[in-house]
Amino acid sequence: MESRIAQLNKIASRRIRAQAALWVTELHGPGRNTALDVRVRRWISQDPRHAAAFELATEAWQRSGNLPWSIPPTASPATQSRKRLWASGRAAAGMAILCISFICAVYFLRDDTLATGPGEQRSVELNDGTQVLLNANSHVVVQYDDRVRKVRLVSGEALFNVVKHQPRPFVVVVGDRKVIAMGTSFMVRREEPQGSAFAVTLVEGRVAIEPVSWPDVLPSRSAAGMKLLNPGQRLRFTGEALEEVDSPSIEKVTAWQRGQLIFEDTSLSEAAAEFNRYGSNRITIDGPALGRLRVGGVFRISDPSSFVQAMANAYHLQIVNRGNVIALTDRQIDTRQKYFPSNDPI
């Protein structure tokens, strides 16, 4: 019996087992009907893991007493009285089991997706105390289990302040790579959900970047295919095995947490793209030649119009308002189309 339960546990994932627990709970509830039976049978037939999980949940229910919701009375009044007391105790126990099953199922089925929209930043503390600070337009999925604290960065940028002295390693998955850390503060940035390009900046501690197929353990030394970073270093991976390690200013790469963007010899097109992460209005550059102009300075994330005006003043450009698009151009335009922001540049 025990070996069979162990095999079922191995087949069914935690999330599938949670759904199976919900089905068993509903089947033993007062709302059971033909439609529910059909839905359950359909779910079981969809995947062998569903069948294994349902059998496991049924086994757990039977071990708890296979409690019914109602117990028919016997003929004897005295016996009925004893049965009512007995039934009330069983019913209370049954309700407790139902509540526990429901709570466990909700825990495993809850949405572990964290996301932010344009101009939104969010700070979240995970259940181990690790703090995740999401930048605008970011999306992560938390996948903790008993062996590893795993987070998948789908897109955007996040700073991870990982709790120290934990037996489970902390892993951030980025495409076909992963970052492994323990007691560490680091940032991961990924622009395209389907792309392989990403950047990892280590603020403090130690991290290893390696293929996602490798074991989820923090290595003691470097190996082929792995990169170990020291505090202050950044690894930029552009895909196709092209990678670069540099040491940017930590103040610069974390400026978004203070509501700022810091540019140092950045192209105008890259600076505009950075601003476009944070608002509904978009900045466009009219032509690749203008996009290659260099930008430097500190700007407020919430004030793209000041940035646009500063660039127009510095390079004698024109500003055109096209609805929710602000264009920078060097072409001659009708002055009635010009857009003059009211804010002064920083």
C-alpha positions in Angstrom: 0.0 0.0 0.0 2.7 2.5 1.0 4.8 1.8 -2.1 1.7 2.3 -4.3 1.0 5.7 -2.7 4.6 6.7 -3.1 4.4 5.8 -6.8 1.3 7.9 -7.2 2.9 10.8 -5.5 5.8 10.6 -7.9 3.5 10.6 -10.9 1.3 13.5 -10.0 2.6 17.0 -9.6 1.7 19.2 -6.5 -0.6 21.4 -8.6 -2.4 18.4 -10.1 -2.8 16.8 -6.7 -4.3 20.0 -5.4 -6.9 20.0 -8.2 -7.6 16.4 -7.4 -8.2 17.3 -3.8 -10.7 19.9 -4.8 -12.5 17.4 -7.0 -12.8 14.8 -4.2 -14.0 17.5 -1.8 -16.7 18.6 -4.2 -17.8 15.0 -4.9 -18.4 14.5 -1.2 -20.2 17.8 -0.8 -23.9 18.6 -1.0 -23.6 20.2 -4.4 -22.7 16.9 -6.2 -24.7 16.4 -9.4 -24.4 14.7 -12.8 -22.7 17.7 -14.4 -20.0 17.6 -11.7 -19.5 13.8 -12.3 -19.0 14.4 -16.0 -16.5 17.2 -15.4 -14.5 15.0 -13.0 -14.4 12.0 -15.4 -13.4 14.3 -18.3 -10.5 15.7 -16.2 -9.3 12.3 -15.1 -9.3 11.1 -18.7 -7.2 14.0 -20.0 -3.9 12.9 -18.4 -2.6 9.8 -16.7 -1.2 12.1 -13.9 -4.8 13.3 -13.3 -5.9 9.7 -12.7 -3.0 9.1 -10.4 -3.6 12.2 -8.4 -7.4 11.5 -8.1 -6.6 8.0 -6.8 -4.2 9.5 -4.3 -6.7 12.0 -3.1 -9.4 9.4 -2.9 -7.0 7.2 -0.8 -6.4 10.2 1.5 -10.2 10.7 1.9 -10.8 7.1 2.7 -8.0 7.1 5.3 -9.6 10.1 6.9 -12.8 8.1 7.4 -14.6 8.4 4.1 -17.1 10.7 5.8 -20.5 11.1 4.4 -22.5 14.3 4.7 -25.6 12.7 6.1 -26.2 9.5 8.0 -29.6 7.8 7.9 -31.3 7.3 11.3 -32.0 3.8 12.8 -35.4 2.7 14.0 -34.6 2.9 17.8 -35.1 6.4 19.4 -32.3 5.6 21.9 -30.1 4.4 19.1 -31.0 7.5 17.1 -29.9 9.7 19.9 -26.6 8.0 20.2 -26.2 8.0 16.4 -27.0 11.7 16.2 -24.2 12.5 18.7 -21.8 10.2 16.9 -22.9 11.6 13.5 -22.4 15.2 14.7 -18.9 14.4 15.8 -18.1 12.7 12.5 -19.7 15.6 10.6 -17.6 18.1 12.5 -14.5 16.1 11.7 -15.6 15.9 8.1 -16.1 19.6 7.9 -12.6 20.1 9.3 -11.1 17.8 6.7 -13.0 19.6 4.0 -11.7 22.9 5.2 -8.1 21.6 5.3 -8.4 20.1 1.8 -9.8 23.3 0.5 -7.1 25.4 2.1 -4.3 23.2 0.8 -5.8 23.2 -2.7 -6.1 26.9 -2.7 -2.5 27.2 -1.5 -1.2 25.1 -4.4 -3.5 26.5 -7.0 -3.0 30.2 -6.1 -1.6 32.5 -8.7 2.1 32.9 -8.2 2.5 35.4 -11.0 3.9 38.8 -10.1 3.6 41.5 -12.7 3.7 45.3 -13.2 2.4 47.6 -15.9 3.8 50.7 -17.5 5.1 53.2 -14.9 4.4 50.7 -12.1 6.9 49.4 -9.6 6.2 46.8 -7.0 7.9 45.3 -3.9 6.9 41.8 -2.8 8.2 39.7 0.1 8.2 36.0 -0.7 7.3 33.4 1.9 10.9 32.8 2.9 11.5 36.5 3.4 13.3 37.2 0.1 12.3 40.6 -1.3 11.6 41.1 -4.9 11.4 44.6 -6.4 9.9 44.7 -9.8 10.6 47.4 -12.3 7.9 48.6 -14.8 6.5 46.2 -17.4 8.0 43.2 -15.6 6.6 39.6 -15.1 7.9 36.9 -12.8 6.5 33.5 -11.8 7.3 32.1 -8.3 7.9 28.3 -8.3 9.0 27.4 -4.8 9.1 23.8 -3.7 10.7 21.7 -1.0 14.1 21.5 -2.8 14.6 24.9 -4.4 13.4 28.5 -4.3 12.8 29.1 -8.0 11.6 32.2 -9.7 11.2 32.5 -13.5 11.7 36.0 -15.0 9.4 36.1 -18.1 10.2 39.7 -19.0 11.3 43.0 -17.5 13.7 43.7 -14.6 13.8 42.7 -11.0 16.0 43.1 -8.0 16.3 40.1 -5.6 17.4 40.6 -2.0 17.8 36.9 -1.1 17.5 35.8 2.5 20.7 34.3 3.9 21.4 31.0 5.6 18.7 29.0 3.8 19.1 25.3 3.0 17.3 25.6 -0.3 19.2 27.4 -3.2 17.6 30.4 -4.8 17.4 30.2 -8.6 16.2 32.8 -11.2 15.4 31.2 -14.5 15.9 33.4 -17.6 15.2 31.6 -20.8 17.7 28.7 -21.2 19.9 30.1 -18.4 19.6 30.4 -14.7 21.1 32.5 -11.9 21.9 30.6 -8.7 22.5 32.6 -5.5 22.5 32.3 -1.7 22.4 35.3 0.6 22.8 37.6 -2.3 21.5 40.9 -3.8 21.3 41.0 -7.6 19.3 42.3 -10.5 18.2 40.4 -13.6 16.9 42.1 -16.8 15.2 40.5 -19.8 13.8 42.6 -22.6 12.0 40.0 -24.8 10.0 37.1 -23.3 11.0 34.9 -26.2 14.5 36.2 -26.6 17.7 34.8 -25.1 19.3 38.2 -24.2 19.5 39.1 -20.6 21.7 40.9 -18.1 22.7 40.0 -14.5 24.2 42.6 -12.1 25.5 41.5 -8.8 25.2 44.0 -6.0 26.6 41.9 -3.2 27.3 38.2 -2.4 27.9 35.6 -5.1 26.0 34.2 -8.1 26.6 31.7 -10.8 25.0 31.8 -14.3 24.7 28.5 -15.9 22.5 26.4 -18.3 19.1 25.8 -17.0 19.5 22.0 -17.3 22.3 21.9 -14.6 21.5 20.9 -11.0 20.1 23.6 -8.8 23.1 23.8 -6.5 25.5 26.7 -5.8 28.9 25.5 -7.3 32.1 25.9 -5.3 34.2 26.7 -8.4 33.9 27.7 -12.0 33.4 25.2 -14.8 33.0 25.3 -18.6 29.7 26.9 -19.5 29.3 28.7 -16.2 30.0 32.3 -15.1 30.7 33.4 -11.5 30.3 37.1 -10.8 31.9 39.2 -8.1 30.1 42.2 -6.5 29.8 45.1 -8.9 30.1 43.0 -12.0 27.4 42.6 -14.7 27.1 39.8 -17.2 25.3 40.7 -20.4 24.3 37.7 -22.5 23.2 38.5 -26.1 22.5 34.9 -27.2 24.4 32.6 -29.5 27.1 32.3 -26.8 28.0 36.0 -26.9 28.5 37.4 -23.5 30.3 40.4 -21.9 31.3 41.1 -18.3 31.7 44.7 -17.2 31.5 46.7 -13.9 28.9 49.5 -14.3 28.0 52.0 -11.6 25.6 50.4 -9.2 24.1 53.8 -8.6 23.3 53.9 -12.3 21.8 50.5 -12.7 19.7 50.8 -9.6 18.6 54.4 -10.3 15.1 53.3 -11.4 14.4 52.3 -7.7 14.8 56.0 -6.9 12.6 57.2 -9.8 15.6 58.2 -12.0 17.3 57.2 -15.2 21.0 57.9 -15.5 22.6 57.9 -18.9 26.3 57.9 -19.6 27.3 58.2 -23.3 24.0 56.3 -24.2 22.6 56.5 -27.7 19.4 58.6 -28.1 17.5 55.7 -29.3 18.4 53.5 -26.3 17.5 56.4 -23.9 14.1 56.8 -25.6 13.5 53.1 -25.4 14.3 53.2 -21.6 11.8 56.0 -21.1 9.2 54.1 -23.1 9.2 51.3 -20.4 7.6 53.7 -17.9 4.7 55.6 -19.4 1.8 55.5 -21.8 3.3 58.3 -24.0 6.1 57.1 -26.3 9.2 58.8 -27.5 10.2 58.2 -31.1 13.3 59.2 -32.9 13.0 60.3 -36.6 15.7 58.3 -38.3 18.7 56.2 -37.4 21.2 59.1 -37.6 19.4 60.9 -34.8 19.2 57.7 -32.8 23.0 57.5 -32.7 23.4 60.8 -30.9 24.9 60.5 -27.5 23.0 61.2 -24.2 24.2 61.9 -20.7 22.5 63.1 -17.6 20.1 62.3 -14.8 16.3 62.4 -15.6 13.1 61.7 -13.7 11.3 58.6 -14.9 8.0 60.4 -14.5 9.0 63.4 -16.6 9.8 62.2 -20.2 8.9 65.7 -21.6 11.8 67.2 -19.8 14.1 64.7 -21.4 12.7 65.4 -24.8 13.0 69.1 -24.4 16.6 68.7 -23.2 17.5 66.7 -26.3 15.8 69.2 -28.6 17.8 72.1 -27.0 21.1 70.2 -27.1 20.9 69.1 -30.7 18.6 71.8 -32.2 15.8 69.3 -32.9 12.1 69.7 -33.4 9.4 68.2 -31.1 6.2 66.9 -32.7 3.2 65.8 -30.7 1.4 63.0 -32.4 -1.3 62.0 -29.9 0.4 59.8 -27.3 3.6 59.8 -29.3 6.3 62.5 -28.9 8.7 62.6 -31.9 12.1 64.1 -32.1 13.1 65.2 -35.6 15.6 67.4 -37.4 13.1 68.2 -40.3 11.4 71.5 -40.8 7.8 71.3 -39.7 4.8 73.5 -39.3 5.2 75.4 -36.1 1.6 74.7 -35.3 2.5 71.0 -34.8 5.3 71.7 -32.4 5.0 70.4 -28.9 6.5 72.5 -26.1 6.5 70.7 -22.7 5.9 72.9 -19.7 8.5 71.1 -17.5 12.1 72.3 -17.3 14.8 69.7 -17.9 16.7 68.4 -14.9 
